[in-house]
Amino acid sequence: MTPDEVIIPEWPAPAAVKALVTTRALGDMREAAARARLRARLPAEPVWLRQVHGATVVEATPQAAGVEADASFTRTRGTVCAVRIADCLPVLLAAEDASVVGIAHAGWRGLAAGVIEALVAAMAMRAGGLVAWLGPAIGPTAYEVGEEVREAFLARDRALAAAFAPARPGHWMLDLYAAARRRLAAAGVGRVAGGGFCTRTEAARFFSWRRERTSARMAAAIWLA
């Protein structure tokens, strides 16, 4: 695995917390060859979920593989929590004492449904003792959504209006990073790093469903060493 095949988060997580995000250079995580290359970098086979853009959280155990959920967590050393991404936002969480880590697949539906808050609650940590990292997602200048998306967010939190900028009539540009930071802050997580990527415009680096209408996916993973 070469350096351009993965992104290693830069965030104030403990040394025992390990994480990475693959790029399109490593390949499509729906294909066995790419998963095998990823597996060589990990302590164990990732606990892959059947992602449905919801807010269900599971503990990452062998029995959870293939379960319908969009977030997972673990306190077990060597267990790998993972999600597949191609515009949706991967949100990584770690306890400052390295006792638990978690990950969420957070597209607009998941964010609006409360997947971040559900993951924070499932990790059962004082929220102020968690740090977060926001991985590659579609950027705020490339993600146009309709009025129904904005209304779904505002129904949960009127302050999320700040994550939307007007586009053409009836449409808005959504900043997933800003929305995620708002939801993390509301859940008590104040230390948030990452962001600043754009899967849609950085075509050489990332897969993007919006750009290519592709089923190809990258992966985000986190574990305790």
Secondary structure by P-SEA (a helix, b strand, c coil): cccccbbbbbcccccccccccccccccccccaaaaaaaaaacccccccccccccccccccccccccccccccccccccbbbbbbbccbbbbbbbbccccccccccccaaaaaacaaaaaaaaaccccccbbbbbccccccccccccaaaaaaaaaaccccccccccccccbbbbcaaaaaaaaaaaacccbbbbccccccccccccccccccccccccccccccc
